Amino acid sequence: MRSKFLNINKIVLSVAALALVGCTNLDEKVIDEVLGSENADPQAALAAAYSQLGEGTFVDHGNVFALQEYSTDEALLPTRGSDWGDGGKWRAMHEFSWDASNDVVKTTWNNLNFGITKSLTAISSIEKSNDMNKALFLAEAKGLLAYYTYTTLDLFGQAPYRDPGNLSAPIEIKKAATSIDALITEVEGLIPALADIKTQNTHAGRFTKQAAYALLADMYLNRAVLKDKTSSNFNFLEQAVNGSGTDMDKVIEYSNLLINNANFSLESNYFHNFDINNDTSKEMIFTVVQKKLNNTDKGSDNDLAYMSMERIQKPSPDNRGTNANCVTPEFYYSWNGNFNDPRFHRTYQYEDGTWFKNDGSDVSVPATSKVEGTGKPWFHFNRGLQVGQQYGPKIVDGNFEMTSDGRIKVFKLFTEKNTTLAADFTPELNFDNPSEAVFTQSQINRGVRNFKFEFDPGYGNNGTSGYDVPLYRLGTIYIMRAEAYFRNGNVAAALADVNKLRTSRTREALYGNAPGTSIASLDANTLFKESGYELYWEMYRRKAMIRFGKFDLAGTAKPASQPYRRIFPIPQATLDASKDFTQNPGY
């Protein structure tokens, strides 16, 4: 376990009021009960607000990830034979058939609202305290509140709020169009009280000045969209909220503060940003720190690695994937001409020099790599987008089948639930009904899989994980600044940022550590593709598709959609429980 939060070795979190209320809605009863505690420990309350970044919210595939990725051209979760039907709730996210009763929508709304509630609780508790770090902790709590609120406004168009200093105040419903400017002003006002990263015991898991700069760049980049989400013509060059210049000037200004900060630099191994030990990456600005506690601790999650892996793919004798999500043909083929990009794929090399090429030439790999806690052999699958026939170990009597000299045998793999069907991941999906993301049992191998995040085999299949989930990293900032330059008409500067990302990444030694190659020109479609190359699977795509005018277009298992779908509905359970909310148009 990496214990690095608030410089406290152990914090016991008690949010019993939240647990008693349940999680169907955040209404006045929830806020009254949570904020009604006069004895809440300020540091524990702040820890609870941070913890909610986990607890499924930004780490589980069925929360913010589902809304930001399954609704795009990057990812979908189809029904695969007898698996992942679940009443159609997963494929609805990609087929654009979700409604106010969809469980994925409801779960995401609930967890974001818990983040708002816990942040308000922390603010209330800290304001009443005499803690020596009161000013710092209060700024962090308000920063978290802003982050949860901004995400909720982006996804749902509205978010709840109540003055944490006045328990008798009525609940307020913030609307995206009228609240985004005040939210920007609020975060800008926090900066003097926040710590610089790596000072005052802070790190990327804390809301620092640098996290604020990243959030502000994000909010300014999307400000025009939040002001009028169904518009066909966003005004990205509107006068900024505070100071001179436009929204895009502000994106550049805040991005510069991060790009020019010596604490951050681009990793030559792109996939180190998504390794189990990615807390050592020099790109991390604001992350969800995952806790390795036990298999039932949902403050941490292995889903971003687990969900794409086939059930027959076993990183250890105790682990497997679940054969769920994949990328779309549109996204896979957007890499045409760039399949050698270091961000597309990386081959794993064992300590003795053996490469797992996953091409049929592998006979065995060493068993010297061991899973922490069990000592069992660890089979390392390659990273990035996985296409074609897959290879790996087999289980015999509960352990990997081994060679006579103690190495792990490698075999051609067949899907676990259809043992005569090769685990051949095809770019084409070819659903029998093109409008429904449903595979028969004989089709469950289809879809290119994403192994961007490293599977952590030490804590169950989709249990806890050691990797931190990046919310903002340096690569994100370069892409945001490139887009701001582009929208400002400075195409040369935008191209330079794109090429900085392309050429700073290098391939593995198998390919001579070759750097990525630059491109000669940049237009809007190329910039959109480049954002996908850098930020796929990082909960960025939906916002980018809306800004670039791509979100409403038809695609695999997705019809052309109406602009109201750019915002998700308020869950029906919330509307039934509280008169304060009104449903978003179109639902």
BELFEN-V367351 format. One record per backbone hydrogen bond with DSSP energy under -1.0 kcal/mol. NH is the residue of the N-H (numbers start at 1). CO is the residue of the C=O. E is the energy in kcal/mol with one decimal. If there is no record, write none. Layout:
NH,CO,E  NH,CO,E
This chain:
8,5,-2.3  19,15,-1.9  20,16,-2.6  21,17,-1.8  22,18,-1.9  31,27,-1.9  32,28,-2.8  33,29,-2.5  34,30,-2.5  35,31,-2.6  45,41,-2.7  46,42,-2.1  47,43,-2.5  48,44,-2.1  49,45,-1.6  50,46,-2.2  51,47,-2.8  52,48,-1.3  53,50,-1.9  54,51,-1.5  57,54,-2.1  58,53,-2.0  60,56,-1.7  63,60,-1.3  64,57,-1.9  67,63,-1.7  68,64,-2.7  69,65,-2.4  72,69,-2.1  76,326,-1.9  79,437,-2.5  80,83,-2.3  81,439,-2.2  83,80,-2.5  88,85,-3.1  89,86,-1.4  92,88,-1.7  93,90,-1.2  95,91,-2.8  97,92,-1.6  102,99,-1.7  106,102,-2.2  107,103,-2.7  108,104,-2.1  109,105,-2.3  110,106,-2.7  111,107,-2.4  112,108,-2.3  113,109,-2.4  114,110,-2.3  115,111,-1.7  116,112,-2.1  117,113,-2.8  118,114,-3.1  119,115,-1.9  120,116,-2.5  121,117,-2.4  122,118,-2.3  123,119,-2.4  124,120,-2.5  125,121,-2.7  126,122,-2.8  127,123,-2.5  128,124,-1.2  129,126,-1.3  134,131,-1.8  137,133,-3.0  138,134,-2.6  139,135,-1.9  140,136,-2.3  141,137,-2.6  142,138,-2.3  143,139,-2.1  144,140,-2.6  145,141,-2.4  146,142,-2.1  147,143,-2.2  148,144,-2.9  149,145,-2.6  150,146,-2.9  151,147,-2.2  152,148,-2.2  153,149,-2.9  154,150,-2.6  155,151,-2.2  156,152,-3.2  157,153,-1.7  159,174,-2.2  161,172,-2.0  166,163,-1.7  169,166,-1.7  172,161,-3.6  174,159,-3.1  176,157,-2.4  179,175,-1.4  180,176,-1.8  183,179,-2.3  184,180,-2.2  185,181,-2.3  186,182,-2.4  187,183,-2.2  188,184,-2.4  189,185,-1.9  193,190,-1.3  194,190,-1.0  199,196,-1.9  202,199,-1.5  206,203,-2.0  208,206,-1.2  209,195,-2.8  212,208,-2.1  213,209,-2.4  214,210,-2.1  215,211,-2.5  216,212,-2.7  217,213,-2.4  218,214,-2.2  219,215,-2.9  220,216,-2.7  221,217,-2.2  222,218,-1.7  226,222,-2.4  227,223,-1.9  231,228,-1.9  236,234,-1.2  240,245,-2.7  247,238,-1.8  250,246,-1.8  251,247,-1.9  252,248,-2.1  253,249,-2.5  254,250,-2.7  255,251,-2.3  256,252,-2.5  257,253,-1.2  258,255,-1.1  259,255,-3.0  260,256,-2.3  261,258,-1.3  264,261,-1.9  265,282,-1.3  270,268,-1.1  272,269,-2.0  273,270,-1.5  274,271,-1.8  275,272,-1.2  278,275,-1.5  280,277,-1.9  281,278,-1.6  285,472,-2.1  286,472,-2.3  287,204,-2.4  288,469,-2.6  293,291,-1.2  297,294,-1.6  298,296,-1.1  300,297,-1.3  302,463,-1.1  305,302,-1.7  306,302,-2.6  307,303,-2.4  313,310,-1.6  319,316,-1.7  321,310,-1.3  322,306,-1.2  322,309,-1.3  323,309,-3.7  324,307,-2.1  326,76,-2.0  327,448,-2.6  332,328,-2.5  333,329,-2.9  335,332,-1.6  336,333,-1.6  338,335,-3.5  341,338,-2.0  344,341,-2.2  346,383,-1.8  350,354,-3.4  353,350,-2.3  356,348,-2.6  357,355,-1.1  365,408,-2.0  371,376,-2.9  374,371,-1.3  375,371,-2.8  378,369,-2.9  379,315,-3.5  383,346,-2.5  385,344,-2.6  386,449,-3.0  388,425,-3.3  390,423,-1.8  392,411,-2.2  396,399,-3.7  399,396,-1.6  401,394,-2.3  403,407,-2.8  406,403,-1.8  408,365,-2.9  409,401,-2.3  410,363,-2.2  411,392,-3.2  413,390,-2.4  415,421,-2.9  421,418,-2.5  423,413,-2.3  424,422,-2.4  425,388,-2.3  436,433,-2.7  438,436,-2.2  439,79,-3.0  443,440,-1.9  446,443,-1.9  447,426,-1.5  449,386,-1.9  451,384,-3.2  454,274,-2.5  469,288,-1.9  471,286,-2.5  472,286,-2.2  474,283,-1.6  477,473,-1.6  478,474,-2.2  479,475,-1.9  480,476,-2.3  481,477,-2.8  482,478,-2.5  483,479,-2.2  484,480,-2.1  485,481,-2.9  486,482,-2.4  487,483,-2.7  488,484,-1.6  489,486,-1.4  490,485,-2.4  491,489,-1.3  494,490,-1.8  495,491,-2.8  496,492,-2.0  497,493,-1.9  498,494,-2.2  499,495,-2.8  500,496,-1.9  501,497,-1.8  502,498,-2.2  503,499,-2.7  504,500,-1.4  506,268,-3.0  507,514,-2.8  511,508,-2.0  512,509,-2.4  513,508,-1.8  514,511,-1.2  516,505,-2.4  527,523,-2.6  528,524,-2.3  529,525,-2.1  530,526,-2.5  531,527,-2.1  532,528,-1.3  533,529,-2.1  534,530,-1.9  535,531,-2.2  536,532,-1.4  538,535,-1.6  542,68,-1.4  544,540,-1.7  545,541,-3.0  546,542,-2.1  547,543,-2.2  548,544,-2.4  549,546,-1.2  550,545,-3.1  551,545,-1.3  553,550,-1.3  555,558,-2.5  558,555,-2.3  561,552,-2.4  565,562,-2.1  566,563,-2.1  567,564,-1.5  568,155,-3.2  572,100,-2.6  575,571,-1.8  576,572,-2.5  577,573,-1.3  578,574,-1.9  587,584,-1.6
